[in-house]
């Protein structure tokens, strides 16, 4: 049985809704009719904005073809890669219009989601990180418990700067969407631990922590021993953060981190040499799996 065409969301202006989606970090995709051939209900420059929920604003002409465009938009939201598609209309694709269409509709679909980056820590590395990430298209929010460091003057490229007396107070003012990346680069292990725990309990798809392997293991052990990792998916944790470029200056470290953020966003992390310890090691450190023994390793060999 064919599925019914979707119903557009009423009310908001399409362009105002794009602005709202980009500000909130909510995923969305915009379909624009860029060409038609033959008889089609959709005309050039018609637009359809689709949210991750499947709700949409606007139209590309209505009918069953609109349902196909919505499905294609959902694919673009998932992949974050634009597409140019052609939809052929037949008698079965006339939908509620009842028109005997036999033409083609060419549609360009592009993601409108603005990648969000939350930086915990406002030190020297964060300053470089903010600049480079903003140039790469990220909307950056900087968070720190020191207003002398976390301010608009030091971070002119940031979309928002949040400063309070404690990180806990900062957390209360934060909203972290599922599409966001969180990067922890504070000035001390205790703050790193606090911010990492918070980030892992948000919906953020990516959480990065700077530091050595020893530091990462110690923080994971501490959080696990205090039952502060319950329900946390460690696949989301990238620690130590960064592509292994061999650099050591603040700027080089920032470049390696943003490179990893871009690769993660574009789905190209696999095969790159990152500094991250494996998920299996994280699970071992946190006691979720037993450490491998010489016998088990010999058996696997």
Steps between C-alpha positions, in 0.01 A plus 500: 500500500658835400583736785298824515677825418633685805320803636692828513549676830291818503601836638865598486666677211748271325797737520429595861491129581840448334643774723344334806636156408852635447494688830376198696714238325191300406558296180321595181525487121374738232367372165481751213346431160771599252347370179189345347418318177155422371189528716579533873313655795830629636662809350856634512610664828230321703655397832440242771672506841504164680586437866644180644153417639359488145299821546544751223428854390434605139435285195649370177157460341319253722384150426684174554823639353516729802523193724796377293672839533444495876662153517796627297533798735510266800786312329687830455445588865654165594799525264551879516584484128296693236332320210364591157215268408246455222146381575288364214129553539255242371128448534568323830689804631228760444389487863216716620533742208348247262705642214621264231864602536764340287797726551818513704589703805865579568571581865810612685504393866747651746550468876429821689627378835773719645748276686518598867821485704507548876847577637547438871797714602611844381878468500753545220410180312130588513572841354667344195234228490220754489659692214575194286169324572301814417684527167406135436132583544436406863284719724715512812393544862780557753446402865723582798481592867721808447343807346845650453571219250153422365380822340406635160819703471721188518261291288356730232424203270288320760123494458466505880726524804378371835685595818396442862660445839499122452468260210184362664341842465613511137334163435167640618516761224599255227286325242684223313316355198557145376679636192763679713863414564647564845873554553651508849820705527493649850795604716504200736411134543221567751328739259558259210333224698202721590447623146553159340238348728254776413565472126460121499159537665374740234364388164817621320608257230871563561698570818873569481748526787854632470793344686724196523388138499584482872279798577211361297521162672511663845196715428307200368592289805391778735168555326430126485594440866247766602228361267506820296514319165182298541309490173777678309596380150881515495503484119419872513815579699807594297790514741768602469354725234661593170651359182860394561683767297812504717455868595539645846426875493161640602418573137608156378298329772197710406540404132518129590181527706302689236623252239349219707174694544473549123581133429240389755235731357567379145521133597868463407662417835549133418853436384643822639768479767338654805631520856185338642531190714274220377146449624605154625773657712252754636264217592786312665613806698145564619443135596235432237705212356767286659859574397645257248720224643798338336294182452211683330742692279671172402159348424406792279831465312 
